[in-house]
Amino acid sequence: MKALVFNGPRDIRYESYDDPKLTGHNGVILKVDKCSICGSDLHIYHGDQISKTHYGADVDKFCVGHEFIGEVMELGKEVHGFKVGDKVLAAGGTGCGRCKSCQIGRIAECANVTGFGLSKELNGGQAEFVQVPNADRTLMRIPDGVSDDHAILLTDAMATAYFGTTSADIRPGHSVAIVGLGPIGIIGVELAFLMGASQVFAIDPVENRRQKAEALGATTFAPGNEAFQTIIEKTDGKGPQSVFEASGAKPAVEAALSLVGPAGTASFIGLPQADVTLPLMSILYKNATIRAGVAPVTLMWQSLVPLLQQGRLKAEGLFSHTMDLSDGTEAYRLFDARDDNVVKIMLNVS
């Protein structure tokens, strides 16, 4: 098959790779229809660290990508919820499928949970075909009324935005700050208003991303001291009650902690590097609640799908570019450089 393959930092190539094979009875093989590039994929692209893996060191080749939808082509004998021909979306990661946590649907608590497209142990879906283990708890048929764009977003970005905003304890009447306006942050703006926020402040260095947040009703700022001072002034000198950090970059984390008001809540979902730390003294004297984590994607679907089907959550205009998988090398370059007002890139596979 053809796939986007990690060959080293800033070296993701469209090339031949071995077809996936079922390695367990609880998995399926998908023919990928569409996939997309996530901001966290850029950590791999840059040669950064994710969990314990340093992508700047020697790493075996593997297929990248954890946001994909497709058609079931083959399934193991222990798969009961799907059949050949089903159109499905996959959560961005999965567990073993056999432990107690997996059996009750809490995959994020599995001791062996891992994401797609992080190593050759679980190749990703920026490829013509992909193996999905633990299929009954990792896949969902694409629901009626859910577009392909929304299905791709449900694999990670939309679920992560919902996890991050709910973790920020947003309540009706709250003031909210969102730091980082990639697709997750932009969806976070819309969700914050759905949750009843009275005002949403949004911070990002990229103008066209700020414009998208403004179109949703947010008051936006470029990063800097002026943004901090203005937001503090507009929240009666206290700071927002809820802060959602959706970047992981050190300046974004520092800004989020500076903004959160007394007894407020700050939620962090951006993937940090090793030099990103939290100032405990500041947290303690603010009586702030800090939450951080990787979204349990499948648990978010039951809340998000009805919002999409009812038209209450729009999540529109996030895919600024559509390209073919064969153009994946250029897609990564474009996404990394933030050229051509890129927000998110859809890759057509078939």
C-alpha positions in Angstrom: 0.0 0.0 0.0 0.9 3.7 -0.1 1.2 5.7 3.1 2.8 8.7 4.7 5.8 7.3 6.5 8.0 8.9 9.1 11.7 8.7 7.9 13.0 11.2 10.5 12.5 14.8 11.5 10.8 16.9 8.8 11.0 13.8 6.5 7.5 12.4 6.1 7.3 10.7 2.7 4.5 9.2 0.5 5.9 5.8 -0.2 5.2 2.1 -0.2 4.7 0.3 3.1 3.6 -3.2 4.0 -0.1 -3.8 4.0 -1.5 -4.2 7.6 -2.5 -7.6 8.8 -4.8 -8.6 11.7 -2.6 -9.4 14.7 -5.6 -10.2 17.0 -9.1 -11.5 16.8 -10.6 -8.3 18.1 -9.4 -6.0 15.3 -10.4 -4.9 11.8 -8.7 -3.7 8.7 -10.0 -0.4 7.3 -9.8 0.9 3.8 -9.1 4.6 4.6 -11.3 7.1 2.8 -10.1 10.4 4.4 -7.6 11.4 7.0 -6.2 14.7 8.4 -3.1 16.1 10.1 -3.3 17.0 13.8 -1.3 19.6 15.5 0.2 16.9 17.7 1.5 15.2 14.5 3.8 18.2 14.2 5.7 17.1 17.3 6.6 13.9 15.4 7.5 16.0 12.3 9.7 18.3 14.4 11.6 15.4 16.0 10.1 16.4 19.5 9.1 14.1 22.3 5.7 12.5 22.8 5.4 10.5 26.0 8.7 8.5 26.3 9.5 8.6 22.5 12.1 11.1 21.2 11.4 11.4 17.5 14.8 13.2 16.9 16.5 9.9 17.8 16.7 6.7 15.8 13.1 5.5 15.3 12.0 2.7 13.0 9.8 3.8 10.1 6.1 3.9 10.7 2.8 5.2 9.2 1.8 8.4 10.8 -1.7 9.8 11.6 -4.5 9.2 14.1 -7.4 11.1 12.5 -9.1 8.9 9.9 -12.4 7.5 8.6 -12.9 4.5 6.3 -14.7 1.3 5.4 -14.4 -2.1 7.2 -12.7 -4.5 4.8 -11.8 -7.4 7.1 -12.6 -8.3 10.8 -11.5 -10.7 13.4 -13.8 -13.3 14.9 -14.1 -11.5 18.2 -15.5 -8.3 16.6 -19.3 -8.2 17.1 -20.4 -4.6 16.5 -19.4 -4.2 12.9 -19.5 -5.9 9.5 -17.7 -5.6 6.3 -18.7 -2.5 4.4 -19.5 -0.4 7.4 -18.4 3.2 7.2 -16.7 4.1 10.4 -14.6 6.6 12.3 -11.9 5.6 14.7 -10.8 7.2 18.0 -7.3 8.5 17.9 -6.0 5.8 20.1 -7.1 2.5 21.7 -6.4 0.0 24.5 -5.9 -3.7 24.7 -9.5 -4.5 24.7 -9.2 -7.2 27.3 -8.6 -5.5 30.7 -11.4 -4.3 33.0 -11.0 -0.7 31.9 -11.4 -1.6 28.3 -14.3 -3.9 29.0 -16.3 -1.1 30.6 -15.4 1.4 27.8 -12.8 3.4 29.7 -10.0 2.9 27.3 -8.0 5.9 28.6 -7.5 4.0 31.8 -6.0 0.9 30.1 -2.4 0.3 31.1 -1.6 -0.4 27.4 -3.4 2.5 25.8 -1.6 4.0 22.8 -2.3 6.3 19.9 -2.3 5.5 16.3 0.6 6.7 14.3 3.2 7.0 17.1 5.3 4.0 16.2 5.3 0.8 14.1 3.6 -0.9 17.0 0.4 0.8 16.0 0.7 2.3 12.6 -1.4 5.3 11.7 -4.2 6.0 9.3 -2.5 8.4 6.9 -2.4 5.4 4.6 -4.5 3.4 2.2 -5.2 0.8 4.9 -4.9 0.6 8.6 -5.4 -2.1 11.3 -7.7 -1.1 14.2 -7.4 -3.4 17.2 -10.0 -3.4 19.9 -12.5 -2.5 17.2 -15.7 -2.8 19.2 -14.5 -0.1 21.6 -12.5 2.1 19.2 -14.8 2.5 16.2 -18.2 4.1 15.7 -20.4 3.9 12.6 -20.6 7.3 11.1 -24.0 8.5 12.4 -26.8 9.8 10.3 -26.5 13.6 9.9 -22.7 13.6 10.6 -20.6 14.8 7.6 -17.2 13.4 6.7 -15.7 16.7 8.0 -17.4 16.2 11.4 -16.5 12.5 11.5 -12.8 13.3 11.1 -13.1 15.9 13.8 -14.8 13.4 16.1 -11.7 11.2 15.9 -9.8 13.6 18.0 -10.0 17.4 17.7 -13.7 17.8 18.6 -13.5 15.3 21.4 -10.4 16.9 22.8 -12.1 20.4 22.7 -15.1 19.0 24.5 -12.9 17.3 27.1 -10.9 20.4 27.6 -13.8 22.8 27.9 -15.8 20.5 30.3 -12.6 20.1 32.4 -12.4 23.9 32.7 -15.7 23.9 34.6 -17.4 26.4 32.3 -20.8 27.4 33.8 -23.5 29.8 32.6 -22.4 33.3 33.1 -18.7 32.5 33.3 -15.9 34.4 31.7 -13.7 32.1 29.7 -10.2 32.5 28.1 -9.0 30.1 25.4 -5.3 30.1 24.7 -4.4 28.6 21.3 -6.7 28.8 18.3 -5.9 25.8 16.2 -9.0 23.7 15.3 -9.3 22.5 19.0 -9.3 26.0 20.3 -11.7 27.3 17.7 -14.1 24.5 18.5 -13.6 25.3 22.1 -14.8 28.9 21.5 -18.1 27.5 20.1 -18.5 25.0 22.9 -17.8 27.6 25.6 -20.7 29.7 24.3 -22.9 26.5 24.1 -22.1 25.9 27.8 -23.3 29.4 28.7 -20.2 31.5 28.8 -21.0 35.2 29.0 -17.8 36.3 27.4 -15.0 34.4 25.7 -11.5 35.8 25.2 -9.2 34.0 22.7 -5.5 34.4 22.2 -3.4 33.3 19.3 -0.5 34.8 17.3 -2.1 34.0 13.9 -4.5 36.6 12.6 -6.8 34.4 10.4 -7.3 32.1 13.3 -8.3 35.0 15.5 -10.8 36.0 12.8 -12.4 32.6 13.0 -12.8 32.9 16.7 -14.2 36.5 16.3 -16.8 35.2 13.9 -18.0 32.9 16.7 -18.4 35.8 19.1 -15.0 35.8 20.9 -13.0 38.8 21.8 -9.5 38.0 20.4 -5.9 39.1 21.1 -2.4 38.4 19.9 -0.3 37.1 22.8 1.4 39.7 25.0 1.1 41.9 28.0 -1.6 44.1 26.5 -3.9 41.0 26.0 -3.3 40.0 29.7 -4.0 43.5 31.0 -7.2 44.0 28.9 -8.6 40.6 29.9 -8.0 41.2 33.6 -9.7 44.6 33.3 -12.7 43.2 31.5 -13.1 40.6 34.3 -13.3 43.1 37.1 -9.6 42.9 37.8 -9.8 39.2 38.7 -9.3 37.1 35.5 -11.5 34.6 33.9 -13.2 31.9 35.9 -12.4 29.2 33.3 -9.3 29.0 31.1 -8.7 26.4 28.4 -5.2 26.0 27.1 -5.1 24.2 23.7 -1.5 24.7 22.5 1.0 23.0 24.8 3.7 25.6 24.0 5.5 27.1 27.0 4.2 30.7 26.4 0.6 29.4 26.1 0.8 27.4 29.3 2.3 30.4 31.2 -0.4 32.7 29.8 -3.2 30.4 30.9 -1.9 30.2 34.4 -1.5 34.0 34.6 -5.0 34.6 33.4 -7.0 32.2 35.6 -8.9 34.1 38.3 -9.1 33.3 42.1 -10.6 29.9 42.7 -10.9 29.4 38.9 -10.1 26.4 36.8 -7.5 26.0 34.1 -7.6 23.0 31.8 -4.6 21.9 29.7 -4.8 19.5 26.7 -1.9 20.7 24.6 1.0 18.3 24.4 3.9 19.9 26.3 7.7 19.4 26.0 9.9 18.5 28.9 10.8 22.2 29.7 7.1 23.1 30.4 6.4 23.3 34.1 3.7 24.6 36.4 4.4 27.2 39.1 2.9 25.6 42.2 3.2 28.7 44.4 1.0 30.8 42.0 -1.5 27.9 41.7 -1.7 27.5 45.5 -2.3 31.1 46.3 -5.0 31.5 43.6 -6.7 28.4 45.0 -6.9 27.4 41.4 -8.0 24.0 40.1 -5.7 22.5 37.5 -6.8 19.7 35.2 -4.8 18.2 32.3 -5.0 15.1 30.3 -5.5 13.3 27.0 -9.1 13.1 26.0 -11.0 9.8 26.4 -12.3 10.2 22.9 -15.0 7.5 22.8 -16.6 8.8 26.0 -17.1 12.2 24.4 -19.1 10.9 21.4 -22.3 10.4 23.3 -22.5 14.2 24.1 -21.1 15.5 20.8 -23.1 13.5 18.2 -26.5 14.8 19.4 -25.1 18.4 19.3 -24.0 17.9 15.7 -27.2 16.1 14.6 -29.3 18.9 16.1 -27.2 21.6 14.5 -26.4 23.2 17.8 -22.6 22.6 17.3 -21.5 23.8 13.8 -17.7 23.3 13.7 -17.7 24.7 10.2 -14.9 26.0 8.0 -12.1 24.3 9.9 -10.7 22.4 6.9 -9.1 25.2 5.0 -7.3 22.9 2.5 -8.1 19.6 0.8 -5.3 17.6 -0.7 -4.5 14.1 -1.9 -2.6 11.6 0.3 0.1 11.6 -2.4 0.6 15.3 -1.6 1.2 14.6 2.1 4.8 15.8 2.2 3.7 19.2 1.0 0.7 19.1 3.3 3.0 18.7 6.3 5.3 21.5 5.1 2.3 23.8 4.6 0.7 23.0 7.9 3.9 23.4 9.8 4.7 26.8 8.1 1.1 28.0 8.6 1.3 29.2 5.0 -1.8 30.2 2.9 -4.0 30.8 6.0 -4.0 27.1 6.7 -6.1 25.9 9.7 -6.6 22.2 9.1 -5.9 19.9 6.1 -8.1 17.1 4.8 -6.3 14.3 2.9 -8.3 12.3 0.4 -7.1 8.7 0.2 -9.7 7.0 -2.0 
